[in-house]
Each structure stands twice: as C-alpha cells, then as structure tokens.
Amino acid sequence: MTDDRNTPEYDWEGYAFATRQVHAGEVDDPANGARVQPIAMTAGYRFDSFDDAVGRFAGEADGLIYSRQRNPSGAVAERRIASLEGGTEAIVVASGQAAITAALFALAQHGERIVSTASIYSGTRVLFGRSFARMGVAVDYVWNELDDDEWDRMITPTTKAIFTETIPNPKNDIVDLAHVARVAARHGIPLVVDNTIATPYLIRPIEFGAAVVVHSSTKFLSGHGAALSGTIVDGGTFDWAASARHYPLIVEPPAKGGPSFLTRYGSTAYARAAREAVVNDIGPALSPFNAFLLHQGIETLSLRMEQHLTSAATIAHWLAEQPQVESVDFAGLTGSGRTALAAELYGGRTGSIFAVTVRGGQEGARRFLNRLRIFSHMTNIGDTRSMALHPSTTTHASFTTELKEQLGIMPGLVRLSIGIEDAGDLIGDLEQALCP
C-alpha cells in the first residue's frame, strides 16, 4: 500500500530568509495538528520519573524544567531568530533591557569592565551608568569607533566585552561593524551587537565578527507594539577557551566535579551559560503569550521592513529640502559623513529611525510635535505606526547638557520612527506640522 501522507517540513536550513521567517522554529503538534503553534501557558512541566528529574537538573537530559528558564512558546521564537541571525541558539527574555543585561552579565562580573561605542540608545546608557555601576561593572566609551588608538586606550586587562549598535538611536550614525569586530578580535574580546533597528533583514552582525547579538524584539521583530520582549543570540564562533581573558560562567564547571558549559555544549556554550546561570537566576522570563506574539510578528518582518525602509529614505530626503528644517540625521543622505558606509552596508537605506532638527530650538520642537496628527507622540520605536519624540526632554532628560551636546541631542531635535503608513500621507502630516 502506498503511503501518500503529506509530511511537513521542519528542517528549514538552506531556505531563503522570507521562508524561514514564517516557518523556522515550528514543531509538530501531534495532539491536534494545529497549524499555528499553540501557546504553552504553563509554569512547570511533569518529569517522567525520579531519574528523569535528576537528569534534567544535571543537564544530562534536555527536557523542560520551569518556564523561568525555557518555555515551548518561547522556544519557537528562539529557534526562528537564531535561524534569521545565523546563530547557534537564542534566548528570549522579558525586554530589550533584560537582553542586554543578561548578555553582558554572562561575560563581566564585579570589578570588570565593558567598552561601548558612545552613541547608543539612551536607556542602555542609563542602564550602564546606574544598574551596571551598582553591580560593580564599569563601562567606558569610545567616541570614534574608527580610531584604533582610542580603543587601545580604553581596553584594559579587565575589559570583558565590546558593545555597539548597528544603527544607533536616534542619530542614525551607523557603525563600521567590521572595523569594531577587528578591534575585538585583536584584543581577544567578544563583540556584543544590538541589532534592534537594523534587524537581520538588513544586516547579520555574526557574519561581520560579532560573538553575540541582542534585540529589543519589542520593536521591529514583533512589529505591532503590543508586547515587550528581548532576545540574545549566540553566534557560536568565539573561542572561549583560547581567550586570554577568563570567562568563568562558560569555562568553569557550574557544579563541582561536573563539566563546564563549554565542555558539554561547545558552540552553544555561551547561550547555555547565559540561560542557566543568568536568565534563570535573575528571572526575566518572557511570558508564553508575549512569546507567541513575537514569533507571529516575525512572520511579516521582511514585508514590513521594506515599507519602513523605503518610506524612511523618501521622507528623510524630503525633510532635508525643507526650509524649516536645520538638519536631518540619516546616514543615507549625501553629505552625512557616512554615505559610503551606508551604501556598503545598507544600500543607502539605514533603517527607519532617524532625527530631524527643526528651527526654533525646543519651542520649535514643541510646536512641531503638538501639530502632528498621524505621527503618534510617544516613546517606543519600530512598530507599524509612525512615532515622534523629543529626546532632550524625555529619553535623554537625565543627561547633563554637556553630554547631550556631545551626543548631538540638541533642543530642536525630534526623533522619528517611520511606520508602514503611506509615505505621502506621512509627508503631508510633517509638512503641516512644519508650517510657520
């Protein structure tokens, strides 16, 4: 008798990006054959036997233990994002801030340091300056990522990681990722890259030498603005054993007499250590429902990104021609100082988060923001709606005037997040808001 049953595909390696964003990470539902992955609303899991429980806790059996560590709904998103970024394993957590915290706490401990490029998301700077400092982890900043002498001055024997963003928020001052990766390799330090704004649709930092990639997956990966989430991706390429710097969570046994994460897990050792020795301990678990919303959102990533990118480039060029505008911070614009790099890395479409500085300083920004009707005046970026915010009085309000000036956060600067609405309608909204 001929077996004519339809056998679904579950191994998506080798398929194109658009196919993997829809299917990667799925598993069969033998109970009901549900086509959409079910939401696993459970805190814990039954053990098959006494020995099975012992094995799971010892890391010798791969079954689930507790949803603070791993949940089937989160696992779908993890496998999908790891596939899209080209990593060996991913971990989903409750927010982007949780992802950055867990990713770096797996590498640095009290008395050690991290070096970061200076132009990064304000919330990350606050995190570094407040909570990391309280935990005894110091962060040093490099202002010119192309200056090797500046890197060499900042990197010390206790520096355990380099941190950067592919497309910084809000200045769109894109980073030469390959150059930073060469610095990290020369010093034998893992490079951790925040790829929130670019997403793996635009660039995959692991291919440029990143050891770890993080996302505030609340933003473009989800795309709907309905739920918080964060993601850590292990590139699986860093040689932890060969590094002159010591990474105890990864290379030392977590229990006396047992194997280290590196010995047991090899190319996924960092992810396993971060999951079991940081995320599990601190507890920033992603809820199963939010995990479901995350992997549902990823299914349309490429379609949304195309609209975001095309509209953002059109709007940035239009704004640059307006007499009421002092400047536009969009690396794809001619004369931005990063035009060649923008063309090389992004084809000139450097994301959809950028800044516009309107005339009239803070009062000009106030008038502009109060007149917007389609753009939502709010924090958050990267969902389907267009948004606008005044960084100097909100996200950067706690920064000194001197630091704001160094970062280019001027009184008239407004951050724009371009959504997927019609570009002509968005330009119309900006035009009426700019009118004297």
C-alpha positions as CSV (number, residue, x, y, z in Angstrom):
1,M,0.0,0.0,0.0
2,T,1.4,3.4,-1.0
3,D,2.0,5.9,1.8
4,D,0.5,9.2,0.4
5,R,0.5,11.2,3.6
6,N,1.7,14.8,3.5
7,T,4.9,15.1,5.5
8,P,5.5,18.7,6.7
9,E,9.0,20.3,6.5
10,Y,10.6,21.1,9.9
11,D,14.2,21.5,8.9
12,W,14.5,25.0,7.4
13,E,18.2,25.2,7.0
14,G,19.1,26.3,3.5
15,Y,15.8,28.0,2.8
16,A,15.5,31.7,2.0
17,F,15.1,34.4,4.6
18,A,11.4,35.1,3.8
19,T,10.6,31.4,4.1
20,R,12.5,30.9,7.4
21,Q,10.8,34.0,9.0
22,V,7.5,32.2,8.5
23,H,8.4,28.6,9.3
24,A,11.7,28.3,11.2
25,G,11.3,27.1,14.8
26,E,8.0,25.3,14.4
27,V,7.4,21.8,15.8
28,D,4.7,19.3,15.1
29,D,1.6,19.3,17.2
30,P,0.8,15.5,17.4
31,A,-2.2,16.0,19.6
32,N,-4.3,18.2,17.3
33,G,-2.3,19.1,14.2
34,A,-2.6,22.8,15.0
35,R,-1.1,24.8,12.2
36,V,-0.3,27.8,14.4
37,Q,2.0,27.0,17.2
38,P,-0.1,26.6,20.4
39,I,0.6,28.9,23.4
40,A,2.1,26.9,26.2
41,M,0.5,28.6,29.2
42,T,2.3,26.7,31.9
43,A,4.8,27.5,34.7
44,G,6.2,24.0,35.0
45,Y,6.4,20.5,33.5
46,R,6.0,16.9,34.6
47,F,9.0,14.7,35.0
48,D,8.8,11.2,33.5
49,S,10.5,9.7,36.6
50,F,12.7,10.3,39.5
51,D,15.8,9.7,37.3
52,D,14.4,12.0,34.6
53,A,14.1,14.9,37.1
54,V,17.7,14.2,38.2
55,G,18.9,14.2,34.6
56,R,17.2,17.4,33.6
57,F,18.6,19.3,36.6
58,A,22.0,17.9,35.9
59,G,21.8,19.0,32.3
60,E,22.1,15.4,31.1
61,A,18.5,15.3,29.8
62,D,17.1,18.0,27.6
63,G,13.6,18.1,28.9
64,L,12.0,21.3,30.3
65,I,12.2,22.2,34.0
66,Y,10.4,25.5,34.6
67,S,9.3,28.4,32.4
68,R,11.6,30.8,34.1
69,Q,14.3,29.0,32.1
70,R,12.5,27.9,28.9
71,N,9.0,27.6,27.6
72,P,7.8,25.9,24.3
73,S,6.2,29.1,23.0
74,G,9.5,31.0,23.6
75,A,11.4,28.2,22.0
76,V,9.7,28.7,18.7
77,A,10.7,32.4,18.7
78,E,14.2,31.4,19.8
79,R,14.8,29.0,17.0
80,R,13.3,31.4,14.5
81,I,15.5,34.3,15.5
82,A,18.6,32.1,15.7
83,S,18.0,31.0,12.2
84,L,17.5,34.5,10.8
85,E,20.6,35.9,12.6
86,G,22.7,32.9,11.7
87,G,23.4,32.0,15.4
88,T,23.6,28.6,17.1
89,E,21.0,29.3,19.8
90,A,18.8,32.2,21.1
91,I,17.2,33.1,24.4
92,V,14.1,35.2,24.7
93,V,13.5,37.4,27.7
94,A,11.1,40.0,29.0
95,S,12.5,43.1,27.3
96,G,15.4,44.5,25.4
97,Q,16.9,45.9,28.6
98,A,16.8,42.4,30.1
99,A,18.5,41.0,27.0
100,I,21.4,43.5,27.2
101,T,21.7,42.9,31.0
102,A,21.8,39.1,30.8
103,A,24.0,39.1,27.7
104,L,26.7,41.2,29.4
105,F,26.4,39.8,32.9
106,A,27.2,36.4,31.4
107,L,30.6,37.9,30.4
108,A,31.6,40.5,33.1
109,Q,31.4,40.5,36.8
110,H,32.2,42.8,39.7
111,G,35.4,44.7,39.2
112,E,35.5,44.2,35.5
113,R,34.7,46.5,32.5
114,I,32.9,46.8,29.2
115,V,33.8,49.2,26.4
116,S,31.0,50.6,24.3
117,T,30.7,53.0,21.4
118,A,29.4,56.3,22.7
119,S,26.4,56.7,20.5
120,I,23.9,54.1,21.8
121,Y,20.3,54.1,23.0
122,S,19.8,56.4,26.0
123,G,18.2,53.6,28.0
124,T,21.3,51.5,27.6
125,R,23.5,54.3,28.7
126,V,21.3,54.8,31.8
127,L,21.4,51.0,32.4
128,F,25.2,51.1,32.2
129,G,25.6,54.2,34.4
130,R,23.1,53.1,37.1
131,S,22.5,49.4,37.5
132,F,25.8,48.1,36.0
133,A,27.7,50.6,38.1
134,R,25.8,49.4,41.2
135,M,26.8,45.8,40.4
136,G,30.4,46.8,40.1
137,V,30.7,46.5,36.3
138,A,32.1,49.7,34.7
139,V,31.5,50.9,31.2
140,D,34.0,53.0,29.2
141,Y,33.0,54.8,26.0
142,V,34.8,55.2,22.6
143,W,33.6,58.2,20.6
144,N,35.3,57.4,17.3
145,E,35.0,53.7,16.5
146,L,37.5,54.1,13.6
147,D,40.3,55.3,16.0
148,D,42.3,52.2,17.0
149,D,44.4,54.3,19.4
150,E,41.2,55.3,21.3
151,W,40.1,51.6,21.5
152,D,43.6,50.6,22.8
153,R,43.5,53.3,25.5
154,M,40.1,52.2,26.7
155,I,40.6,48.4,26.6
156,T,42.2,47.2,29.8
157,P,43.1,43.7,31.1
158,T,39.8,43.7,32.9
159,T,37.7,44.6,29.8
160,K,35.5,41.6,29.1
161,A,33.3,42.7,26.1
162,I,32.8,45.4,23.5
163,F,29.3,46.6,22.9
164,T,27.9,48.5,20.0
165,E,24.7,49.1,17.9
166,T,24.4,48.6,14.2
167,I,22.2,51.7,13.8
168,P,22.3,53.9,16.8
169,N,19.1,55.6,18.1
170,P,18.3,58.4,17.5
171,K,21.2,59.8,15.4
172,N,21.3,57.1,12.7
173,D,25.1,57.4,13.0
174,I,25.8,53.9,11.7
175,V,28.8,51.9,12.9
176,D,31.5,50.4,10.9
177,L,30.8,46.9,12.3
178,A,33.7,45.2,10.5
179,H,36.2,47.6,12.0
180,V,34.8,47.2,15.5
181,A,34.9,43.4,15.1
182,R,38.6,43.6,14.1
183,V,39.3,45.6,17.2
184,A,37.5,42.9,19.3
185,A,39.4,40.1,17.6
186,R,42.8,41.8,18.0
187,H,42.2,42.1,21.8
188,G,40.5,38.6,22.1
189,I,37.3,40.1,23.4
190,P,33.7,39.1,22.4
191,L,31.8,41.7,20.5
192,V,28.1,42.1,21.5
193,V,26.0,43.9,19.0
194,D,22.5,45.4,19.4
195,N,20.8,44.8,16.1
196,T,17.3,46.1,17.1
197,I,16.9,48.8,14.4
198,A,18.6,47.1,11.5
199,T,17.2,43.6,12.2
200,P,18.7,40.5,10.5
201,Y,16.8,41.5,7.4
202,L,19.3,44.4,6.8
203,I,22.4,43.0,8.4
204,R,23.6,39.9,10.3
205,P,26.3,41.0,12.7
206,I,27.6,37.5,13.3
207,E,28.8,37.5,9.7
208,F,30.9,40.5,10.5
209,G,32.5,39.0,13.5
210,A,30.0,39.6,16.4
211,A,30.0,36.9,19.1
212,V,26.6,37.8,20.5
213,V,23.6,39.7,19.1
214,V,20.9,41.3,21.2
215,H,17.5,42.7,20.2
216,S,14.8,44.7,21.8
217,S,12.4,42.4,20.0
218,T,9.5,44.6,21.2
219,K,10.4,46.7,18.2
220,F,10.8,45.6,14.5
221,L,10.9,41.8,15.1
222,S,7.5,41.9,16.7
223,G,6.3,44.9,14.7
224,H,3.0,45.5,16.4
225,G,3.9,47.4,19.6
226,A,1.6,45.1,21.6
227,A,4.1,43.3,23.9
228,L,7.6,43.7,25.3
229,S,10.3,41.1,24.6
230,G,14.1,40.8,24.2
231,T,16.4,38.4,22.5
232,I,20.0,37.2,22.9
233,V,21.6,35.2,20.1
234,D,24.8,33.2,20.5
235,G,27.0,33.4,17.3
236,G,28.7,30.2,18.3
237,T,32.0,31.4,16.9
238,F,34.0,32.9,19.8
239,D,36.9,30.7,21.1
240,W,36.2,31.0,24.8
241,A,39.0,28.5,25.8
242,A,41.7,30.3,23.8
243,S,40.9,33.9,25.0
244,A,43.5,35.4,27.3
245,R,40.5,36.8,29.3
246,H,38.7,34.4,31.7
247,Y,35.0,33.7,31.3
248,P,34.2,31.6,34.4
249,L,30.5,31.1,33.7
250,I,31.4,29.5,30.4
251,V,34.7,27.7,31.0
252,E,34.4,26.6,34.7
253,P,32.1,23.8,35.8
254,P,28.8,25.1,37.3
255,A,28.9,22.3,39.8
256,K,31.9,20.6,41.5
257,G,33.1,17.7,39.6
258,G,30.8,18.3,36.6
259,P,31.7,19.5,33.1
260,S,31.7,23.2,32.1
261,F,29.2,24.6,29.7
262,L,31.9,24.8,27.1
263,T,32.8,21.1,27.5
264,R,29.2,20.0,27.4
265,Y,27.7,22.3,24.8
266,G,30.5,23.5,22.5
267,S,29.2,26.1,20.1
268,T,26.1,26.9,22.2
269,A,28.1,27.2,25.5
270,Y,27.6,30.9,25.8
271,A,23.8,30.7,25.3
272,R,23.5,27.8,27.8
273,A,25.5,29.7,30.4
274,A,23.5,32.9,29.8
275,R,20.2,31.0,30.1
276,E,21.0,28.8,33.0
277,A,23.4,31.0,35.1
278,V,22.0,34.4,34.4
279,V,18.4,34.4,33.0
280,N,17.3,31.5,35.2
281,D,18.9,33.2,38.3
282,I,17.6,36.7,37.7
283,G,14.3,35.7,36.3
284,P,13.4,38.0,33.4
285,A,11.3,35.3,31.8
286,L,9.2,36.1,28.7
287,S,5.5,35.2,29.1
288,P,4.3,32.5,26.8
289,F,1.7,34.9,25.3
290,N,4.3,37.5,24.6
291,A,6.5,34.9,23.0
292,F,3.6,33.9,20.8
293,L,3.1,37.5,19.7
294,L,6.8,37.7,19.0
295,H,7.0,34.8,16.6
296,Q,3.8,35.7,15.0
297,G,5.2,39.2,14.3
298,I,8.4,37.9,12.8
299,E,6.4,36.2,10.1
300,T,6.0,39.5,8.3
301,L,9.4,41.1,9.1
302,S,10.7,41.4,5.5
303,L,7.4,42.8,4.2
304,R,7.2,45.5,6.9
305,M,10.9,46.3,6.7
306,E,10.6,47.0,3.0
307,Q,7.9,49.6,3.7
308,H,9.7,51.1,6.7
309,L,13.0,51.5,4.7
310,T,11.5,52.8,1.5
311,S,9.3,55.4,3.3
312,A,12.1,56.4,5.7
313,A,14.5,57.1,2.9
314,T,11.9,59.1,0.9
315,I,10.9,61.1,4.0
316,A,14.5,61.8,5.1
317,H,15.3,63.2,1.6
318,W,12.1,65.3,1.6
319,L,12.9,66.7,5.1
320,A,16.4,67.7,4.1
321,E,14.9,70.1,1.5
322,Q,12.6,71.9,3.9
323,P,13.4,75.5,4.9
324,Q,12.0,74.9,8.4
325,V,14.5,72.1,9.0
326,E,18.0,72.7,10.2
327,S,19.4,69.2,9.7
328,V,18.4,65.5,9.2
329,D,20.4,62.8,10.8
330,F,20.1,60.0,8.2
331,A,23.3,58.2,7.2
332,G,21.9,57.5,3.7
333,L,21.8,61.2,2.9
334,T,24.6,62.7,0.7
335,G,27.0,64.6,2.9
336,S,26.1,62.8,6.1
337,G,29.7,61.7,6.6
338,R,28.7,58.0,6.5
339,T,27.3,57.9,3.0
340,A,29.8,55.4,1.6
341,L,29.3,53.1,4.6
342,A,25.6,53.5,4.3
343,A,25.7,52.4,0.7
344,E,28.1,49.5,1.5
345,L,26.1,48.0,4.5
346,Y,22.6,49.0,3.8
347,G,22.2,50.1,0.2
348,G,21.7,53.7,1.5
349,R,18.5,52.7,3.5
350,T,19.8,53.0,7.0
351,G,16.8,51.9,8.9
352,S,13.7,53.9,9.7
353,I,14.7,55.6,13.0
354,F,16.4,59.0,12.5
355,A,16.4,62.5,13.8
356,V,15.3,65.8,12.4
357,T,16.2,69.1,13.9
358,V,13.6,71.8,13.4
359,R,14.2,75.5,13.6
360,G,13.4,77.4,16.7
361,G,15.0,75.1,19.3
362,Q,12.9,73.5,22.0
363,E,9.9,75.8,21.3
364,G,10.1,74.9,17.6
365,A,10.1,71.2,18.5
366,R,7.2,71.7,20.9
367,R,5.1,73.4,18.1
368,F,6.1,70.7,15.6
369,L,5.2,67.8,17.9
370,N,1.9,69.3,19.0
371,R,0.8,69.7,15.4
372,L,1.4,66.2,14.3
373,R,-1.8,64.2,13.6
374,I,-0.7,60.9,12.0
375,F,2.6,60.5,13.9
376,S,1.9,59.3,17.5
377,H,3.7,61.4,20.1
378,M,5.1,58.6,22.2
379,T,8.1,56.6,23.3
380,N,8.8,53.2,21.6
381,I,10.0,52.7,18.0
382,G,9.7,50.1,15.3
383,D,6.1,49.1,15.1
384,T,3.6,49.7,12.3
385,R,2.7,53.2,13.4
386,S,4.9,56.3,12.9
387,M,6.0,57.9,16.1
388,A,7.8,61.1,17.1
389,L,9.5,62.1,20.4
390,H,11.6,65.0,21.8
391,P,14.7,63.2,23.2
392,S,16.2,66.2,25.1
393,T,13.2,66.4,27.5
394,T,12.3,62.7,27.6
395,T,14.7,59.8,26.9
396,H,17.8,62.0,27.5
397,A,16.3,64.3,30.2
398,S,18.6,62.9,32.9
399,F,21.8,63.6,30.8
400,T,23.9,66.7,31.5
401,T,23.8,69.5,29.0
402,E,27.4,68.7,28.1
403,L,26.7,65.1,27.4
404,K,23.6,65.9,25.3
405,E,25.8,68.3,23.2
406,Q,28.5,65.6,22.8
407,L,25.8,63.2,21.7
408,G,24.2,65.7,19.3
409,I,20.9,65.8,21.2
410,M,20.1,69.4,20.6
411,P,17.0,71.3,21.8
412,G,15.3,71.3,18.4
413,L,16.0,67.6,17.6
414,V,13.0,65.3,17.2
415,R,13.3,61.5,16.8
416,L,11.1,59.9,14.1
417,S,10.2,56.3,13.8
418,I,8.7,55.8,10.3
419,G,5.9,53.2,10.2
420,I,4.2,51.5,7.3
421,E,1.6,54.1,6.5
422,D,1.5,55.7,3.1
423,A,4.6,57.8,2.7
424,G,2.7,60.6,1.0
425,D,0.3,60.9,4.0
426,L,3.2,61.0,6.4
427,I,4.9,63.8,4.4
428,G,1.6,65.7,4.4
429,D,1.5,65.4,8.2
430,L,5.1,66.6,8.6
431,E,4.5,69.4,6.1
432,Q,1.5,70.8,8.0
433,A,3.4,70.5,11.3
434,L,6.4,72.4,9.9
435,C,4.4,75.3,8.6
436,P,5.3,78.6,10.3
